[in-house]
Amino acid sequence: MSTAPTADVNKPLKSLDEWEDFVVQHYPEPMPADGAPKKKPTVGYDPEKKETEFRNYEADARPTVREFYRLNHTFQTHDFARAKKKEFLGLNRMQMGIWEAAEYLNQLVDDSDPDTDMSQLEHLLQTAEQLRRDGQPRWMILTGFVHDLGKILCLWGEPQWAVVGDTFPTGCAYSNKIVFPKFFEANPDFQNAKLQTRNGVYEEGCGLDAVDLSWGHDEYIYHVCKDYLPMEGLYMLRYHSFYPWHREEEYGHLLNDQDRAMLPWVRRFNPYDLYTKSHTKPDAKALRPFYEELIAEFFPAKVRF
């Protein structure tokens, strides 16, 4: 099993927002989806746009972002992803309410980031409030509120590259549409011929539930919430960082009928995940009664983390 590097490379990003800002640059135009935010009507997906018309986002990436992807692609092996599932998905670290978990996540503040003093709770509220303004279903508003709660993994000693980042299947060939694909050459799985075939350890059409994606906050928060939210919301949680699938249309050979049916919902959520940040802080105190009532509609008073 691959092991984590030493602590001095556990935090290549100045803040987790650096990765999200890069993703917004790399995917500047949201895919069309019913129910997507309408506040920027000029933004749209252009299927006729040639690849050469896009900026070279990899070359323009900050050195910290490049280092983040180098670590992510080097150490996210198939064995690592499976080991992390065993380590964390027993959900035996804490029991707390959903709002309490959002406040707990507020410890994840990086004073070295000069661009924002927004708390993690306020970021969650920005996503959820845009969903609410657009009249999305109550379960989807709540999905927006909880979608990044899995970043509490950073508070339990997990390095950034094992918490955030574009997720991708481990145990089979890497798509060249994954960001910084050359960095996979340092991954031990790259030298294992059995793990570099089209299907790898999987069967054609096995379904994404059978696929071990690279480890991160998506998979973790999905397991926290899987008994409480509808399937559409659970797909949003589990796959919102799986850009090679829902934005690049890769790995279609691994999908089953359920995955294909849920893809439009993941795409519907994506603009809210990426494009709702602003410098205007939501009033957490004023919004708390609404969200506590919404949380109580779907979740018990205490949830296992």
N, C-alpha and C positions, 0 to 999 in steps of 0.2 A: 504494500500500500504506500502511495506517495505521502510524504509528510510536508507540513507547512514550513516555509522558510523562516529564518530568524525574525525576531520582533521588529528589527529596524526596517523591514520591508512590508510590514503588516499594514502600513498606513501611507501608501504612495500619494493618495489624493489629499489636498488640503481640506476638502469637505466632500461628502457624498454628492453634493450638488454638482461638482465638477463632472462626474460621470453623466448625470442627467442632462446637463447643459450640452455635453458632447452628443448625446443621443438626439437631442432636438436639432443640432446642426446636421447630423448625419441623415436624419429623416425630417427634412424641413417642411414637407407637405403631407398632411394626414391622408390616409386612404379614405375614400368616400364611404360613408356609413349612415344609415338611417338613424336619426337622433343625435348625430354629432353636433358639437357646438356650432352655432350659426353666427357668432359674433364677428367672424372674419370671413365673409363670403367670397373673397378673392382667393382664399387658400383652397387648393384642390389638387387631387392626384392627377397627373398627366401621364397616361400610359404611353403616349407617343414620344415622350422626352427621351432623348438618347443618353446613354450612360456617360458619354464624354461631355455632356452639358453640365453635369454636376461638378461642384468643386471637389478637389482632392482633400476630403476631410481627414484622412489619415495623416497626410503630410502636414496639415494645418493644426493637428491636435496638440494640446499642451504636453510638454514632456511628462508631467505627472500622469496625464491620461494614458499616454503611450506606455508608461511603466506599469500602470494599473492593468492594462490589457496584457502586457507581457507576463505578469505574474498570474493573472487569471487563466490565460491560455496554457501556461506552463504547468500549473499545479492542479487544474481541474481535470483529474483523470476519472476514469470509470470507477475504479476502486475508491477514490476519494469521495465521489458523490454518494456511493452506496454506504460508505462508512459514516458519513455525516447524517444520513437518514437514520441509521441505527442509533447514533449518538443523541440526536435532538427530537426525533419524532415520537418518542415515548411521552413527550409533553409532561415532564416530571420536574420542571425547574421552579415554576411559580403557579399560583392560582390568583387571578385578579379579574376585575371587571374590564370591559372593553375601553371605557373612558379612562379608567385607572391605568390601563396599559398605554394609552396614548400619552398620558401625563408622565408615566415612567420613561417612555421613549424620549421625552424632553431632555433627559440627561445627555443625549447624543447631540451636543452643541459644540461646534468647533470655533473657538474665538479667533483662530488664525484666518478665517474666511472673511475678507473685508466687504464682500458683496451683499451680505444679508445678515440680519439679526433675527430672522424669522425662526420661531421654534418649530420643532417637528409636528406638534399638535396643530399649529397654524397652517402648515403645509397640507396636512390631512384635511383640514377644514376648507381650504381653498378648493381642492378637488371636489369634495362633497357638495360644497355650496354651488359650484357651477352646475353640477348634475341636478341639484335641486332647482336652480333657476330655470334650467331647460326642461323642467317637468318630467324628468326621468322617474322610473318606478322607485318606490321607497327602498326596496331591497338593493337597487343599484346605487342609490345615494349612500347607503350604509357600506356597500362594497367599496365605494370611493373613499370613505372615511377609514376603513381598516386596511386598505390595500398595501400600505407600506409599513404596517406594524411589525412585520417580520424583521425589520432592521434592528430590532432589539438584540438580534444575534451579535451585533457589534459590541453591545454592553456585556456580553458574556464571553468576550475574548476572541471572537471570530475576526479574522483579518478582512479588510474591505473587499478584497478580491473573491472572498467566499461568502459575501453577503449581497453585493450588488453586481451589476454587469449584465450584458446581454446573455441570456441563457441559450444553451445549445445541447443537442444530444451527445452524451458520452457513450462509448461502446460501439460506435460506427464511424464511417468516414466523415470528416469535417467538410461542411460546405464552404466553397470559396467566397460565398457571400456573407459569411460571418466577418465582423469587423476585425482587422489585423490578422488575417488567416496565416500569414507567415510565422507568427509567434507560436503556432501549434507545433512547429518542427522541433521545439524543445520539450514538448510533452512526451513522457514515456510511452503513452498509447500510440503515438505517431509511428513508433518503431515496431509495433505489434501488428503484423499483417492481418490477423484475425479481426482486429478492431478497426481496420481501415477499408473494409468492403462496404458496399452500398447499404446492406442491412446489418452488418456486424453481428452482434449477439442477438438481434431481434428477428422477427419474422415479418414479411411483407404484410402490411395492413393490421399490425398487432394493436394499434391504438396508442395514443400518447400516454395513457395511464401506465402502460407497460414499459415506457421508455425512461431511463435514468437521465434526466437533464442535469446540466451542471448545477451544483448546489448553490442555493441562495435564498433570499427572503421570500421569493414567490412560493417555492415549494413548502417552506415552513409555515407561512400564514395560511396557505390552503389547508393544511392538516389541522391547524388550530380551528378553522372555521367550517370544516367540511360537514359537520353535523347540523349546521344552523342556517346556511344560505342556500338559495336555489342553484341548480346546476350552472345556469348562465353566469351567476356571480362567481361561482367557484372556478370556472374556466378563466374569468377575468383575473382572479387572484393568482392562479397557478401559472398562467402563461402570459401575463402582461409584459414580461421582459423577454419573451421568446420571439424576438424580432426576425430571426431567420425564417420562422414559420409565418407569422401573421403580417409581416411587411414584405419579406423577400420571396414568399411562396415556395420555400424549400421544404424538403422532407415529406412531401406529399405521399410518398410510397409507404410511410409508416402510419398514416392516418387510418382511422376507421370511420364509419358513418356518423357516429356521435361527434367526433372531432370536427368533421366537415360541417355538421349542423351548428356547432357552437362557434365556429370561426367568425361569423358576422358579429356575434356579441363581443368577442375579444377586440375586434376592430372598432366596434362602436365605443368601447371604453377607452381605447388608446389615445384619442385627442384630449380626453380629460386628464389622463395620466401625464401627458407631456406638455400641454399648452395652456394650463390654467394658472400657472404661477404668476404672481404679480408682487409689487412692493407694498400693496395695500393689505394691511393686516386684518384678518377677520376678528371679530370680537368674541373670543372663546367663552367669556363669562356669559354674554347674552345668548349665545347659541347653545350653551350646554343643556338647558332644559329640553330643547327640541331633540338633540342627539341622544340624551339619556332615555327619552321616551321611545325613540326609534330603535335604539339598542335593545331595550327591554322587549320590544316586539319580536325580536329574532333570537336573542342570546339570553342565557341564564345570568344570574347576578355575578357568578364567578366562572371563569373559563380557564382551562388548563393551558399553560404555556410551557 
